[in-house]
Amino acid sequence: YKEASQIDPVPSPFSYEGLATALEASGGGHNLQKALEAYQEANRLDPSLKKIQFHMAVILDRMGRAEEAELIFDEIRRADSKYVK
C-alpha cells in the first residue's frame, strides 16, 4: 500500500486507506500516528468516504484524543441522519 500510494499518478484514497489499516494493525499500537496521517490523506482525497472518517475517529480515541474523535463521530451521525427514517 505504501508503494501504491507513492507511485500512483492519480492518488487514490483507497491506497491510503489500505496503508492506514495495515499500519493500525501492526506495531502493537506504535503506528497509530502514521495510520492517522494516512487516513487523513485518504479523507483529503475524498471527504465523502464516511468509513475513512470513522476509522480516523477510532484511532483518535485509541490515542486518547476522545474530544477530537467525538467531533468526527458527531459529523458522521449528522451526515447519515438524513438517510435514517
N, C-alpha and C positions, 0 to 999 in steps of 0.2 A: 504493500500500500504506500509506503514511503516513496519508493521509486516511482510508482504510478502518479502520485501527487506532484512529483517534481518534474517529470518528463512530459506530462500531458499538455499538448499545446493549448487545449481549452480546459482549464482547471475544472474538475468535477467535484461537487460536494460529496459524492459517494466515495471517491478516493479518500478524501479527508475523514469521512465518517468511518470508513474501514480502518484507517490508520489510528483514529482515536479509540475505536473499540479494541484494537489489538494492544494499544498502549495501556488502556484502562485495565485490561485483563492480565497484563504482565507486570512483573516487578513488585508484586505484593503491596500495591498502593503507592509505590515510589514514583510512578509515572503519571500521576493524576494531573499535574500542571501541564505536562506535554499533551496529554489527552484532551484537556480542556482547550488548549490552544488549537488543536486540530479540529475539535468540534466548533470552535468559534470561527475558524476559517470556512468550514463547511456551511455554517449559518450565514456567513457574509456572502458566500457564493449563491445561496438560495435560502433566503429568510422565510420562505413559506413552508419549509420542512419542519413540522412540529415535533417529529420524532427526534431530530437532532437537538432541538431546544430542550426537550425532555431530558435527554442524556446529559446535556450541559448542566441542567439544574441538579440532576442526581450527583454529578461529580462535585459541583459546588457544595452540596450538602455533605458529601463524604469528606470534603476538605475543611468542614467546619464553618462554611460561609452560608449558613442557613437563610439569612435575610436576602441575600442575592438570589439564592435558589428559589425562595418563595415568590419573589417578583416574577421570575420566569414562569413558575407554575401558575401563578395568577393570570399572566398573559395568555398562556395556553388555554386555561379554563375559559377566559373571556372569548378567545377566538373560536373555540369549539362550541360555545353555548348557543350560537345561532343555529346549530345543527341538531340540538337536543330538543325534543318536544316533551 
